[in-house]
Amino acid sequence: MPGESKSQEEIVKRLVRLAIYDDVKKELIANTAQVVAGWTKSNEDVWTFAQTTDTLNPVLFRTTDKDDLNRDKVQIVFELVVISMHGGKQSEICCGWCQVPLKQCEKG
């Protein structure tokens, strides 16, 4: 269309990866999940997540005594990821990450 410019890079998906990090052992525990985030072109910097009981995908992490976790020294790591297409190739870009103590995320 005249006057309309097309970006050569197109965002096709956004997601958040979550993992448990053991502060004592200084390692990620191999229990990883990802949650797809919604967004709109008119509000590209806002990531949204389903919040109804019908569509919410709860994230559950399980551990056993073999994991030998000190729950006071465990963090949940959140990684924000954008998946884009550029020149017919799909790429993942990490936009940022944070750690939150597990105790702050537990359902009371």
N, C-alpha and C positions, 0 to 999 in steps of 0.2 A: 504494500500500500504506500502511496506517496506520502512523504512526511513522517512515516513511521520507521523508527530505527530498530533493528533486531540485535539483541546482544548475542555475541558469539559464544557466550557461556550462559548456560541455563541451569538454574537450581531445580533439581528434580525431586529432592527429598531432604528432610531434616530429621535428625534423630538424636537421642541422648543415650549414651552408653553408661551403665552403672556397674561398679565392681566394688568388692570389699577389699580394703587395704589394711594389712596388719602392721601397726606402728612398731610392734616389738620385733617382728621378723624382717621388717622393711621389705615386704613383698605383697603383690596383688594375689588374692586368692582366686583361683580359676573359676569362680562363680560369677559370670558376667551376664548381663541382660541388656537389651536395648528397647527403647520406647520411641515410636514414631511421633514427631511433632508436626502440628499443622501450622500453616502460615498463609498469608495472602500477599499478592504483589503490591497492593495499596498500603500494606503495613508490614514491610519486609523484616523489620527488626523485632517483631513480636512473635514469639514462639508460643503456640497454644497446645493444650492437651485435653483429651476427652475427660469430662468430669461427671458424666451420668453413670448410674450404677449399671446400665445396660452396656456401655461402651468402655468403661474404665478397665484397663488391663493392669491389675495389681502386680507389683514386682515383689516376689518373695525370695529371700535368700535363706538357705538352710545350711546349718553347720552341724558337725557331730563332735563328740568329745575328742576324736582323733585330730581335729583341727587345732586343738589346744589354744583357743582364742581367749585373750583377756578382753572382755567386752568393753572395758573402759579405755582400751588402747586400739580400738578398731574404728576406721573411717569408711564412709561410702564415698567413692570417687564418681563424680559426674563429668562426663566429657560431651561437649556440644559439637556435633558433626554436621556438616553440610555436604550433600552429594550433588555433584554437578556434572553436566555434559559439556564437553568442549571438543570441537572437531570430531564428533562421533565417538569420543572416548569418555568413559565415566571416571570421575576422580572423587576422592574423599578429602575433605579439608577439616581439620580440627580448628574450631573457632575459639575454644577456651575450655577450661576445666576448673573444678573446685573440689575440695574435700569437706565433708561434714561429719562430725562425730556421730557414730551409730546411735548413741543414746538420744540424740536430738531427733532422730527419724523414727524411733520406735513408737508404735501405736500404744497409747496409754490406756 
